[in-house]
Amino acid sequence: MREFRIEKNDSGQRLDKFISKSVRGLPVSLMYKYIRTKRIKVNGKRAEQKQMLELGDVVTMYIPEEFFEENTAENEFARVRVKLDIIYEDENILLCDKRAGVLAHAGDTDEAGSKEIAQRETLIFHILAYLYQKGEYDPQKEHSFAPALCNRIDRNTGGIVIAAKTAEALREMNEQIREGNVHKTYFCAVHGRMPKREEILDGYLFKNTKTKTVTVTTHPTRGSKEIRTGYRVLAVNAEHDLSLLEVRLFTGRTHQIRAHMASVGHPLLGEGKYGVNRRDRDLGWQHQALYSCRVRFTVPSGPLAYLNDREFSAKQENIRFLSLFPHWEEK
């Protein structure tokens, strides 16, 4: 028999959702059977699978011990040497500057046999270890919640990633992102000179789940979604025929910047999927020159309203391709 006391981060969710997260070894079919046969109770009483859990509730489970996975994460978190570049932190959120080449999650890699190694090298693992070592996260007390990333960027794209420390902050930040209240700006280096100093590009993006690539067209196709990408030219490198762009996404689709720029004849420096250029490797660029450099919040109300009109920027020294434009300075 195990008892789980519902704390703040576990409250406000259905019983079946809580059990699925906190007892990962329990098959779904058995979970519903145990709820139905009263082997899982809430406050000592018969429970319903859709019952909403409240702060202070006690969930009692009369189920075999084999279904409970022992959490050994504490030992991992205690031993790891945390590597994070923290831009901003408060009691609710954490903004990190992810370096290009770092995985956000272990599942973001396609490399065979690399899952275990990748897990310890991911951004989220180091965030969890950091909060554990600070005493702000204890897996033994958080039965169904762990601090999580609110946005993700590709392994070989660097820049700002938002993490939520609490369940409430995670729900609220995800809602603000859905509502378009989190505004991200990117820097990128592209081949050639753009036709205009500033422009908003419209198109349609189709995602191929098998090849994990996207295609951008000027007209809608079956299964495609509308995209809008705005750019502003910041500087030009005439020697290598490159342009430095500040990019704003009006829509957030997979590989949007990379594919959209390539579709108009200006692939990113180092691009490997949508515009391979062998000369890029000679210049020392094997990955796309793309960086999520700024994030601005417009949160008029709610628990995160204190972030309203605040803007945070990555350190320019972390954006390696800016060195190709030595005479440019951000104004």
C-alpha positions as CSV (number, residue, x, y, z in Angstrom):
1,M,0.0,0.0,0.0
2,R,1.2,3.5,-0.9
3,E,-0.2,6.9,0.1
4,F,0.3,10.1,-1.9
5,R,-0.6,13.5,-0.3
6,I,-1.6,16.0,-2.9
7,E,0.5,19.1,-2.8
8,K,0.1,22.3,-4.9
9,N,1.7,21.1,-8.1
10,D,-0.3,17.9,-8.1
11,S,-3.7,19.5,-7.4
12,G,-6.1,20.6,-10.1
13,Q,-5.9,17.5,-12.2
14,R,-7.9,14.3,-12.7
15,L,-7.2,11.3,-10.7
16,D,-6.4,9.1,-13.7
17,K,-4.0,11.7,-15.0
18,F,-2.2,11.9,-11.6
19,I,-1.9,8.1,-11.4
20,S,-0.5,7.8,-15.0
21,K,2.2,10.3,-14.2
22,S,3.1,9.1,-10.7
23,V,2.9,5.3,-11.2
24,R,4.4,4.9,-14.6
25,G,4.7,1.1,-14.3
26,L,0.9,0.6,-13.9
27,P,-0.9,-0.4,-17.2
28,V,-3.9,1.9,-18.0
29,S,-6.3,-1.0,-18.1
30,L,-5.3,-2.1,-14.6
31,M,-5.5,1.5,-13.3
32,Y,-9.1,1.8,-14.3
33,K,-9.9,-1.6,-12.9
34,Y,-8.2,-0.7,-9.5
35,I,-10.2,2.5,-9.4
36,R,-13.4,0.7,-10.2
37,T,-12.8,-2.1,-7.6
38,K,-11.8,0.5,-4.9
39,R,-8.2,-0.6,-4.6
40,I,-7.4,3.1,-5.4
41,K,-9.2,5.6,-3.1
42,V,-9.2,9.3,-2.4
43,N,-9.5,10.3,1.3
44,G,-10.4,6.7,2.2
45,K,-13.5,6.8,-0.1
46,R,-14.4,5.3,-3.4
47,A,-13.0,7.5,-6.3
48,E,-13.9,8.2,-9.9
49,Q,-11.4,8.3,-12.6
50,K,-12.3,11.8,-13.6
51,Q,-12.4,13.1,-10.1
52,M,-10.4,16.4,-9.7
53,L,-7.8,16.2,-7.0
54,E,-7.5,19.1,-4.5
55,L,-4.7,20.3,-2.2
56,G,-4.5,18.1,0.8
57,D,-6.3,15.1,-0.7
58,V,-4.8,11.7,0.1
59,V,-4.7,9.1,-2.6
60,T,-4.3,5.5,-1.3
61,M,-3.3,2.7,-3.6
62,Y,-3.6,-0.9,-2.6
63,I,-1.7,-2.3,-5.6
64,P,1.4,-4.5,-6.1
65,E,4.7,-2.9,-5.3
66,E,6.1,-4.0,-8.7
67,F,4.3,-1.2,-10.3
68,F,6.1,1.5,-8.4
69,E,9.3,2.5,-10.0
70,E,12.0,3.6,-7.6
71,N,13.2,7.1,-8.3
72,T,17.0,7.2,-8.5
73,A,17.1,10.6,-10.1
74,E,18.2,12.2,-6.8
75,N,21.6,10.5,-7.0
76,E,22.0,11.6,-10.6
77,F,21.0,15.2,-9.9
78,A,23.3,15.4,-6.9
79,R,26.4,14.2,-8.8
80,V,26.0,16.2,-12.0
81,R,28.0,19.3,-12.6
82,V,25.4,21.7,-13.8
83,K,26.1,23.6,-17.0
84,L,23.6,26.4,-17.5
85,D,23.7,29.9,-18.9
86,I,20.8,31.5,-16.9
87,I,19.5,34.8,-18.3
88,Y,16.7,35.3,-15.8
89,E,15.1,33.5,-12.9
90,D,12.3,34.0,-10.4
91,E,10.1,31.7,-8.3
92,N,8.0,30.7,-11.3
93,I,10.2,30.6,-14.4
94,L,13.8,30.2,-15.6
95,L,15.2,31.6,-18.9
96,C,18.2,29.7,-20.2
97,D,20.5,30.5,-23.2
98,K,20.9,27.1,-24.9
99,R,24.1,26.6,-26.9
100,A,23.9,25.2,-30.4
101,G,24.5,21.4,-30.2
102,V,22.7,20.9,-26.9
103,L,19.5,18.8,-26.9
104,A,16.5,20.3,-25.2
105,H,15.1,16.8,-24.4
106,A,16.5,13.3,-24.9
107,G,13.8,12.5,-27.4
108,D,15.0,15.2,-29.7
109,T,17.8,13.1,-31.1
110,D,17.5,10.4,-33.8
111,E,20.9,8.8,-33.0
112,A,20.5,5.1,-32.3
113,G,21.5,4.0,-28.8
114,S,22.1,7.5,-27.5
115,K,19.0,7.9,-25.3
116,E,20.7,7.2,-22.0
117,I,23.8,9.3,-22.7
118,A,21.7,12.1,-24.2
119,Q,19.4,12.3,-21.1
120,R,22.3,13.4,-18.9
121,E,23.4,16.0,-21.5
122,T,20.0,17.6,-22.2
123,L,19.0,21.1,-21.1
124,I,16.0,19.9,-19.1
125,F,18.2,17.4,-17.1
126,H,20.6,20.2,-16.1
127,I,17.7,22.4,-15.2
128,L,16.2,19.7,-12.9
129,A,19.7,19.1,-11.4
130,Y,20.1,22.8,-10.8
131,L,16.8,23.2,-9.1
132,Y,17.4,20.0,-7.1
133,Q,20.7,21.2,-5.8
134,K,19.1,24.5,-4.9
135,G,16.4,22.7,-2.9
136,E,13.6,23.9,-5.2
137,Y,12.8,20.5,-6.7
138,D,12.4,17.2,-4.8
139,P,11.2,14.3,-7.0
140,Q,10.1,12.4,-3.8
141,K,7.6,15.2,-3.0
142,E,6.5,15.9,-6.6
143,H,4.5,12.8,-7.4
144,S,3.3,13.8,-10.9
145,F,5.0,17.1,-11.7
146,A,8.5,18.1,-12.7
147,P,9.8,21.5,-13.9
148,A,9.4,21.5,-17.7
149,L,10.3,23.5,-20.8
150,C,7.6,25.7,-22.2
151,N,9.3,26.0,-25.7
152,R,11.9,24.0,-27.5
153,I,14.4,24.8,-30.2
154,D,16.3,22.5,-32.5
155,R,19.5,20.8,-31.3
156,N,21.7,22.9,-33.6
157,T,19.8,26.2,-33.0
158,G,20.9,28.2,-30.0
159,G,19.0,30.7,-27.9
160,I,16.5,31.4,-25.2
161,V,14.4,28.6,-23.7
162,I,11.7,29.1,-21.1
163,A,11.3,26.6,-18.3
164,A,8.5,26.6,-15.7
165,K,9.3,25.7,-12.1
166,T,5.7,25.0,-11.0
167,A,2.6,23.4,-12.5
168,E,0.7,26.7,-12.3
169,A,3.5,28.6,-14.1
170,L,3.7,25.8,-16.7
171,R,0.0,26.1,-17.5
172,E,0.0,29.9,-17.5
173,M,3.1,30.2,-19.7
174,N,1.8,27.7,-22.2
175,E,-1.4,29.6,-22.4
176,Q,0.4,32.9,-23.0
177,I,2.4,31.2,-25.8
178,R,-0.9,29.9,-27.3
179,E,-2.4,33.4,-27.1
180,G,0.6,35.0,-28.8
181,N,1.8,36.9,-25.8
182,V,5.3,35.6,-25.9
183,H,7.3,37.3,-28.7
184,K,10.5,35.7,-29.9
185,T,13.1,37.3,-32.1
186,Y,15.9,35.5,-34.0
187,F,19.2,36.4,-35.6
188,C,20.3,34.4,-38.6
189,A,22.9,34.6,-41.3
190,V,21.7,33.8,-44.9
191,H,23.3,33.5,-48.3
192,G,23.0,36.4,-50.7
193,R,21.4,39.9,-50.3
194,M,17.7,40.2,-49.5
195,P,15.6,42.0,-52.1
196,K,14.3,44.4,-49.5
197,R,15.6,46.0,-46.3
198,E,12.6,44.8,-44.4
199,E,9.7,42.5,-45.5
200,I,7.1,40.0,-44.3
201,L,7.1,36.8,-46.2
202,D,3.9,34.7,-46.6
203,G,3.7,31.1,-47.5
204,Y,2.4,27.6,-46.8
205,L,4.3,24.9,-45.0
206,F,3.8,21.2,-45.3
207,K,5.4,18.9,-42.7
208,N,6.5,15.4,-43.8
209,T,6.5,13.3,-40.6
210,K,8.4,10.5,-42.3
211,T,11.4,12.5,-43.5
212,K,11.2,15.0,-40.6
213,T,11.4,17.9,-43.1
214,V,9.1,20.6,-44.3
215,T,8.2,22.1,-47.7
216,V,7.3,25.7,-48.2
217,T,5.1,26.9,-51.1
218,T,3.5,30.2,-52.2
219,H,0.1,28.5,-52.5
220,P,-1.8,26.2,-50.2
221,T,-1.5,22.5,-50.7
222,R,-3.3,19.6,-49.0
223,G,-2.2,19.4,-45.4
224,S,-0.2,22.6,-45.5
225,K,-0.5,25.5,-42.9
226,E,-0.1,29.2,-43.5
227,I,3.1,30.8,-42.3
228,R,4.3,34.4,-41.9
229,T,8.0,35.3,-41.4
230,G,9.2,38.9,-41.0
231,Y,12.8,39.9,-41.5
232,R,15.0,43.0,-41.3
233,V,18.5,43.2,-42.7
234,L,21.0,44.3,-40.1
235,A,24.3,43.9,-42.0
236,V,26.0,42.5,-45.0
237,N,29.2,40.6,-45.4
238,A,30.2,41.4,-49.0
239,E,33.3,39.1,-49.0
240,H,31.3,36.0,-48.4
241,D,28.0,37.3,-49.8
242,L,26.1,36.9,-46.5
243,S,23.3,38.9,-44.9
244,L,22.6,39.2,-41.1
245,L,18.9,39.2,-40.5
246,E,16.7,39.9,-37.5
247,V,13.7,37.6,-37.9
248,R,10.2,37.7,-36.2
249,L,7.8,34.8,-36.4
250,F,4.1,35.6,-36.8
251,T,3.5,31.8,-36.8
252,G,5.5,29.1,-35.2
253,R,5.9,26.1,-37.4
254,T,8.6,23.4,-37.5
255,H,11.8,24.6,-39.2
256,Q,9.9,27.7,-40.3
257,I,12.8,30.1,-40.6
258,R,15.1,27.6,-42.2
259,A,12.7,26.4,-44.8
260,H,11.1,29.8,-45.5
261,M,14.4,31.5,-46.2
262,A,15.6,28.6,-48.4
263,S,12.3,28.7,-50.3
264,V,13.0,32.3,-51.4
265,G,16.6,31.6,-52.4
266,H,18.4,32.6,-49.3
267,P,19.2,29.5,-47.2
268,L,20.9,29.9,-43.9
269,L,24.6,29.7,-43.5
270,G,25.5,26.1,-42.5
271,E,22.0,24.8,-43.5
272,G,22.0,21.0,-43.9
273,K,18.4,20.2,-44.7
274,Y,17.1,23.0,-46.9
275,G,20.1,24.4,-48.8
276,V,23.3,22.5,-48.5
277,N,26.3,24.6,-49.4
278,R,29.7,22.9,-49.4
279,R,31.4,26.3,-49.1
280,D,29.9,26.6,-45.6
281,R,32.0,23.8,-44.3
282,D,35.1,25.5,-45.7
283,L,34.1,28.6,-43.6
284,G,33.8,26.4,-40.5
285,W,30.0,26.2,-40.4
286,Q,28.4,22.7,-40.2
287,H,25.1,23.8,-38.6
288,Q,22.6,26.4,-39.3
289,A,23.5,30.0,-38.3
290,L,20.3,30.6,-36.3
291,Y,19.8,32.0,-32.8
292,S,16.7,32.8,-30.7
293,C,18.2,36.1,-29.3
294,R,15.3,37.9,-27.6
295,V,12.0,37.2,-25.9
296,R,9.4,39.8,-24.9
297,F,6.3,39.2,-22.8
298,T,2.9,41.0,-23.1
299,V,1.0,39.5,-20.2
300,P,-1.7,41.9,-19.1
301,S,-3.1,39.8,-16.2
302,G,-2.8,36.6,-14.2
303,P,0.0,35.0,-12.1
304,L,2.7,36.1,-14.6
305,A,1.5,39.7,-15.1
306,Y,4.7,41.0,-13.5
307,L,6.5,40.0,-16.8
308,N,4.3,42.3,-18.8
309,D,6.4,44.5,-21.2
310,R,9.7,42.9,-20.1
311,E,12.3,41.8,-22.6
312,F,15.3,39.5,-22.2
313,S,18.2,39.0,-24.5
314,A,20.9,36.4,-25.1
315,K,24.5,37.4,-24.7
316,Q,25.8,38.4,-28.1
317,E,29.2,36.7,-27.4
318,N,27.3,33.4,-27.5
319,I,26.1,34.0,-31.0
320,R,29.2,32.9,-33.0
321,F,28.1,33.9,-36.5
322,L,27.9,37.6,-35.4
323,S,31.6,37.6,-35.8
324,L,31.1,37.5,-39.6
325,F,29.6,41.0,-39.3
326,P,32.2,42.9,-37.2
327,H,30.9,46.4,-38.0
328,W,27.4,45.7,-36.9
329,E,26.2,46.8,-33.5
330,E,22.7,46.3,-32.0
331,K,20.9,49.6,-31.6
